[in-house]
């Protein structure tokens, strides 16, 4: 078992020299916009992150500043060739980005965008950027593009574009880190660099920080630096096995079980802890199963089994409490910073909007009143300022009230009493949504 752990750690740590692991990074900073106000910090942020990537051990770091649409396309084409077959490929983009026509677009410096119909011709679809890292084993995309849309004021009414930030996306096998949550904007800060870029640059070369925890660490830094006003968003559909960008700190040996020889250079307790943190960050059945397969008697084995059972559990049917006894933990669970983002709106009857409300398992409804709802068009984001405090267990449904009188379930959310930030995709009633919320337990 110790031998297996040693080779697993050696294979996945990316702690060797550049000969053993090819890591490439493309850093783009668009600041000097020709047809709208320039961005003061985008170029500075790009240079700061580029230096951090070099410190983290990337073998090649390409910096591309102030890209026109033609330059942007050529830069992505060249980087795709370099990323093909790489162990790690990372793209960082600082500049204007916007959501329009149901998709995300990155804005070159020469874009005019007199109409939303110009988007496919004058900007870069985010999917093209995702494709540049598709040939690498580990793929990281960082989007410091969550700023106001400076072009939308001149667009005709009814164009499908938002004025604030980017829309959320769900991409397999890519770690995507947004500078701000979907539909929200990021701060440039008071100095020469933004709070997001400062944190990312500090965290990238951190020796013992698994890649799976990079986004969460940056998120915590930025929340603290901005007084909770800016909350980065992470989409982490990657393996739960720990991966490291920077070379590891040498590990001291620890005592092993009687009769088992210690493995040189491998700290089993540390490996277990890192594997567990990676499983928590990924929050998937496969990640917790990996932990259990490696550490069946580990300190967190019972909790891992509970996590797997919860993830596999059938949705709970909500109703007002009856005479049935419910086992409670005795905790009051606080739910805050709820954000619901529409990703795709495909109503069956051709109706162009959803009327959405929340229904909790204690019978409460939000918004209050039987006829109050939140109207969603495609790409809209509902940020709820209210805080909800309910007795554990807490389950609620995101409901859609049809104009013909029906009540359809978009998604069911089973709230964990464990503090943290949670993200869940929902695709009920022929539409797609993402919900993000914070949980804190109050004794």
Buried (B, 14 or more C-beta within 10 A) or exposed (E): EEEEBBEBBEEBBBBEEEEEBBBBBBBBBBBEBEBBEEBBBBBBBBBBBBBBBBBBBBBBBBBBBBBBBEBBBEBBEBBBEBBBEBBBBBBBBBBBBBBBBBBBBBBBBBBEBEBBEBBEEBBBBBEBBBEBBBBBBBBBBBBBBBBBBBBBEEBEEEEBBBBBBBBBBEBEEBBBBBBBBBBBBBBBBEEBBBBBBBBBBBBBBBBBBBBBBBBBBBBBBBBEBBEEBBBBBBBBBBBBBBBBBBBBEEBEEEEBEEEEEBBEEBBBEBBBBBBBBBBBBBBBBEBBBBBBEBBEEBEBBEBBBEBBEEBEEEEBEBEEEEEEEEEEEEBBBBBBBBBBBBBEBEBEEEEEBBBBBBBBBEEEBBEEEEEEBBEBEBBBBBBBEEEBEBBBBBBBBBBBBBEEEEEBBBBBBBBBBEEEBBBBBBEBBBBBBBBBBBBBBEE
